[in-house]
Amino acid sequence: MTPLQLFGFADSARDRKDYLTAEAGYRALAGNSNADIRAEARFRLAMMLAYQCNRPTEAARLLRQILDEKPKVARVRLELARIDAMLGRIGAAGRELRAAQAAGLPPEVERMVRFYAQALDVRRPLGGSLEVTLAPDSNINRATAASSLATVLGNFSLSKDAKASSGVGAAVRGQAFARMRATEGVDVLARVSGSANVYRVSDFDDMIIAPQIGPELTLGKGKLNLAAGAAWRWYGAVPYSFAWVGSANWQQPLGKKGQLRTDAAFSAVTNRRNALETGNVWSLGVGVDRAFSARFGGGIQGTALRQTARDRAYATGGGGINGYLFREIGKTTMTVNAAYNHLEADARMALFNNRRIDNTFILGSSATLRQIHVGSIAPVVRFRYERNASTVQIYDYRRFVGEVGVTAAF
């Protein structure tokens, strides 16, 4: 058969609902040496899998393969945005829409863009994500490398446990959600998120679990997410803190290529280890994301933080700025990010000579390697460097972390 004849054969099988035969035909064409034939076969197969076979995750992967070779095909990005929305990956869907518009759209496609923007209102009822990595860390306890500590009583020698410790651990991060439509433009979203950094020696194990529930509201072109819940943290396999948490997130399109994000949160924290640190935390963040082209984009965010405590020496205030850039290079998505944060304590701790003032600098990079995958599971590699310069020696540290593992959505 010629490619044209095989397309006709596969299309006929699809139309009579013989999806197994149609898939075999499309996959044979997807291996053709001609890039246009490969792209067309993958696109038709993706459409069938997504909308007739209820296999949207496989469909999204096929569309991504097309974009790896032909990043400026707007129709493919629009379909990928729609499928990402179906899968509950709303942020990814928004990025694809902005990338499609950054690539340039003919006038006749503008109406389709508005249609697919509305597709973000489609919500998957159940879903989640999971990431598992190995994480070599030069400073797992974020401690000083100094051998002694200056205090008002003189210099104290630090034990091994109080100084920077390196190690290789396993990092696990995940989230599961359930969504139910309450009324037009209003969903109720329940989710459970968690993370764990586990080491051979359990003294530095750090685990968090946080269930939340709240409404998602569509207000014009913007979306408002409100949530309330709780958060438990264990450090060294011992309860560390408990918090009641409330949050609000607002997303608003900025033209065709950008998006405004505003995040506000409040936590009432009970510290199980040190009652003097018990207090409330307020945070606010405002950021902008923008696509510069079909394969290049980035964002920047400013943040403010205020934490109260029973002891004013543990009460702090501060703020920061962070930004990121991403670039798709072939079948790899590269991301670089940088951040600066400033923090000041309300008062000096009685033991130390100076009031705590921290300046934190962070540099990071990551790569998602889509060319190596098993189903929806793909490898991810990350590197991160932290430098916290503090007037209180015990908080002054350097840290380098590497991660290699896999990530998946379900």
Secondary structure, DSSP 4 states (H G I P E B T S, - for coil): --HHHHHHHHHHHHHTT-HHHHHHHHHHHHT-SSHHHHHHHHHHHHHHHHHTSS-HHHHHHHHHHHHHH-TT-HHHHHHHHHHHHHTT-HHHHHHHHHHHHHH---HHHHHHHHHHHHGGG---SEEEEEEEEEEEES-TT-----SEEEETTEEEEPPGGGS---EEEEEEEEEEEEEEEEETTEEEEEEEEEEEEEESSGGG-EEEEEEEEEEEEEETTEEEEEEEEEEEEEETTEEEEEEEEEEEEEEEEETTTEEEEEEEEEEEEEESS-GGG-EEEEEEEEEEEEEEETTEEEEEEEEEEEE--SSTTT-EEEEEEEEEEEEEETTEEEEEEEEEEEEEESS--TTSSS--EEEEEEEEEEEEETTS-BTTBEEEEEEEEEEEEESSGGG-EEEEEEEEEEEEE-
